[in-house]
Amino acid sequence: LAQAFFSSTFPSRVLGHPIAYAMAPVAVVDKSSRPSLSQGEVEVILKQAGIEENSPDAFHGRGGISMVVAVAVFSSLAGLLMGLDIGYIAGVKTMDSFSEGLLHEEKIKDTQDSLITMIFGVGAAVAAFPPVMDCCVSKLGRKGAVIFGGLVFCLGAALQALAINMAMMLLGRIIAGFSVGLLSGNAPVYTSEIAPPALRGALVTGFQFAITVGIMIAFLLALVLEDVEKPYGGWRWVIAAQIVPGIMLVIGGIFMPGSPRYLVQQGKPRQALRCLLLLRSEDVREELAEICQEHEMDSTTKGTWVEFCSGDNLKLLGIGVSIQLLQQLCGMNAFMYDG
């Protein structure tokens, strides 16, 4: 939620720093703050971008709200994965089959308990580190980063489900944490970039809803499978179940359109046009022209840290940071990780 706040509030020229690029390469622009482009301006901007079509039908969208919602739902599977990986550990650590299968029938020690819980956050922090996030997005694109995150998650979940010792379990946890950090930094932004302004807020918050649903499902799975010991311990089934939505995210991601804003940013306006045609039911010329214009402004105007940390931006920064701190300091993590 805090990331959605940042990406939809700060002007993109203020978020010109690499740390901002990793979070939100192109911020949402409030159309009410400036007049719409005239038809002549639209034609000039598109011509400069190398897009000229003789038939007006070439710019008429073939998608609509249902397509956008479907893409957003698939993108929200990333939030479901995050919730599953957060929620399962509390139930698994208390299972007898976990102690027998991983700890050789020894009771889990406090240091082991803390390490298993903590190392997940280490992996997420590494992926969320701006240079790492920037590298992944630059090489793979917004959509590619989501697909890659799903693949990495499946690998981490498989290692955990097949773990025969603590080292293998910790390796799986840190890999899964890396994927969650990557997905949480890309999936909400991807959704905001493909959604029309009227639905952007509702669709982005679906990511947070999916996290909560994932935590609930993980708790229920741990409760149902707690006493399962043969042929495999119930804790292994709880973890292995996470691979299913992971595979769904990867397969769905292959068919999802790319982010028009990201494609324009990469100098691919024609691909951006094709994506908009899949996502919209109306004429997309004006929206594409606005995206191209915003990218041109971002390329020529660079924000500074002084501008970022002063005036109204400082107030917005304070609100965003406060939201993040309150989310963590309310103590909710203690319930999620330790039941």
N, C-alpha and C positions, 0 to 999 in steps of 0.2 A: 504494500500500500504506500509506504514511504517513497519507494522508487517511482511508483506511478505518479505521486504528487510532484516529485522533482521533474520528471520527464514531461509533464503536462503543464508546468507552471513557469519554469525559467525560460527566457528567450534563448533561442539556439545560439545567438552570437555571444551570449554570456557563457554558454556551455561549450566553448570552443576548445577547452583544455582536454588532453587525452583522457583524464579521469572521467570527464563528462561524456566523451565519445563512447567509452565502454558501457556507460549506463544508457545514454539516449543520444544517438548521433544526430538526430534531427528532432528538435522539440516540437510539440504541437503548437500551432499558431492560431490564436483566437481571431477568427475572421471578422468578428464584430469590431475589432480595433482598427480596421482599415477597409476601404471600399473594395468591392469586387473588381476583378480585372475586366476591362472592356473586351469586346470580341476582337478588335484590332490588336490589343496588347497580347491577347492569348495567341493569336496567329503569329505574331512576331517572336514571342518567346519560344513557341514550338518550332518555328522555322530555324531559330538559332540553335535549338537542340537537335536539329536534323530530322524533324518529324514533319512530313508533309503528306497528306492524303487527299486525293481528289474527291472521294465520296464521304459525305457526312456520316454515313452509316458505319464507317470504319472506326468511329470514335464512340459508337453507342454500346454501352455495357451489356453483357449477356448474363451477368450474375444477379446479385441482389442481396437483400438482408439475410436470406436463408443461407447463402454461401458464406457470408461473413461470419454468421453465428456458428456454422459448422466448423470453419477454420479456427475460430476462437475456442470452441469446445475441445478440439484436438490439441490446441496449444495449451489449454488448461490441464491436460494430462500431466504436464510437467509439474504443476502444483500438486496433483494427486501423488506423484512419485515422491515429492518432497515430504508430504504429510505421512505417507506410508513409512518412509525411512526414519522419520522423527518418532512416529508413534509405536513402532513394533518393539523397540529395544527395551522399553519398560516391562512389557509382558514376558519377553524372551529370557531376560536375565534371571527371572524367578522360577523358570521351569526346571523341573528335575532332569528332564531329557537334555537340557542345555549343559548342566553340570556333568552329566554322564558322557555326553558325546564330545564335548570340547574341553572340559576341565578334568577329565578322568575321575569323575565322581567326587571331586573336591568342591567344597563350597566356594563360590566366587568371593574373592578378596576385595576389600575396598579400593585398592589401587587398580585392580583389574576392572572393576565396575566403572571407576572414573575414567580410565584410559579408553575403554570401549565407547563410552559416551562422548568423551571430549574429542577423540581423533576424527570423528565425523565432521565437527566444526572446523578442524584444521584443513581438511580437504576442501571444504566449502570456501574458506578464507583464501586459500591459494587460487582457486578458480575465479573468485571475485576480485582479486588484486588487479587493478586497472591495466597494467601492461599485459598480464596473462589474458584477461578478457578481450582487450584490444587486439591481441594477436589472433585469438580464436575467431573473432568476428571478421577481422580483416582477411583472413585466409579462407574462411568457410562461408561467410555471409550470415545474416541474421537467421534465416531458415536453416542453413547448414549447421549452425552452432546448436540449434535445438535438436536436430537429428543426431548430431555427434554426442550431445549430452545424453540423449536416450540410449545410445549404444554403450556409452561409458557406464551408465547406470545399470544396464543389464549385466555388464561384466562384473561390476562391484557386487551386485546382488547374488550372482552365480558363485562368486568366490566365497561370500559369506555363507550361502546355503550349503556349500560343499566343504566348508572349513573343517579341518581335523585337528587344528591347534590354534592357540591364541594369535600367533603371528599371521596366519592366513586370514583369520577373522578381522584383525586390525587392518590388514592390507585391503580387504574388501570394503571395510568401513570408510577408509580414507579415499578410495576410488569412488565409492558412492557419494561421499561428501563433495568431491570435486565436481561430479556431474550435477549435483543439486545446486552448487554455487554457480555453475555455468548456466543451468536452466533458469534459475531465479533471476539472473541478470539479463536474460535474452527473451524468454517467453512473454513476459508482460509487455516489454517494449515492442516485440514483434506484433502482438495483438493490437497495441495502440496504433501502430503504423499501418495496419491493414484495415482498421475499423473506421467507419465514417464518424465525423465529429459528434453527431447526436447520440451515438451508441458507445463511444470510446470509453467513458467512465464505467458504464455497466459491464462491458465485456472484460475490461482489465481487472476489475474486482472479482471476476470469476476465478482468477488465479488464486486469490486468497481463500475463496469459498472452497476450491478444490483441495487446498492444503488442509483445511479443517475436516473435510470429508475423508481425506486420506488418513488423518490421525484417528478418526473414529473407526474406520474400517480396520486399521492395524490393531487397535485395541480389541475389536470384536474377533478378529482372526486369532489373536493370542488367547482370548478367553475360550473359544471353541476348540482350539487345538492344544490346549494346555496339557491334557492328560494323554495325548497320543505319543506312543513310544516305539511302535513297530509298524511297518518295517524301518521307518526312519522317524527320528524324534520330531515332535510337533513344531519345535522352533525352526527346524529346517524348512518345513512347509510354509510357515509364516513368512519367512524371508523369500523363498522361491516364488511365492505368489506375486511378489512385486515385479517379477520379470514380465508378467502378462501385460500390464499397462505400459511397461517400458517398450515392449515390442509393438504395441499399438501406436505409441507415439512415433516410433521410427517409421513404421509403414505409412501411417497417416501423414507424417512429415514429408514423405517422398511426393505425395500428391498435392500438398499445400502449395499455394502460389507464393512467390517471393515477396519481400517487402518493397513496394514501389519507391519509397523514400530511400531505402538503402541502395537500390539499383540505380537511381538517379545520381546518388552520391558517388557511385562507382563508375559513372560515365556510361550507363546503359539505359538511356531513356526509352528506347524501343521495347526492351524487356519490361520496363516499368509500365509502359502502355498496355502490354499484353496482360500483365497482372491486374491492372485496374479494370480492364474489360471483363475479367473473370469475377471481380469482386463487386462491381457496380451494375445497376440496371439503367442508369441514366447516362447522358453524354459526359465523357470524362475529360474533355479538352481543358476546361477551366481548372479542374483539380490537378491535372498533370502540369499545366503551366504554372500554377502556384507552387507546386513542389519544386519545379525547375528554378523558379525565381528565388525561392527560399534558399535553395542550395547555392545559387550564385551569390546571394547576400552573405551567406555563411562563409563562402570561400574568400570573399573580399574584405569582410569585417571580422576581426578577431577580438574577442572579449579578453579582459584581464582579470587577475585575481582581485585587484582593488575594486573593480566594478562588481565582481561577484560577491564581495564581502562588504558592500556598502549600500546605503539607501534601502529601497524596498526589497532588493535582493537579499540583504542581510536579514530582514524580517522573515522572508520566506524560507531562507536557510535555517533560521532558528526554529521555525515551525516544523520543517521537515526533520531536522535532527532531534527535536523533542519527541516527535512521533516515534522515531526509531528507538530512542532511549526508553520511553515509557512502555513500548512493546516488550522490551527485554527486562526492564527493572520491576515490572509488575509481578514477577515470580511465576509466570505461566510456564516457563521452560522447565521448572522443577516438576510440575505436574506432567508435562509431556514426556520427559525423559525418565522419570522415576515413578510415575503413576500416582 
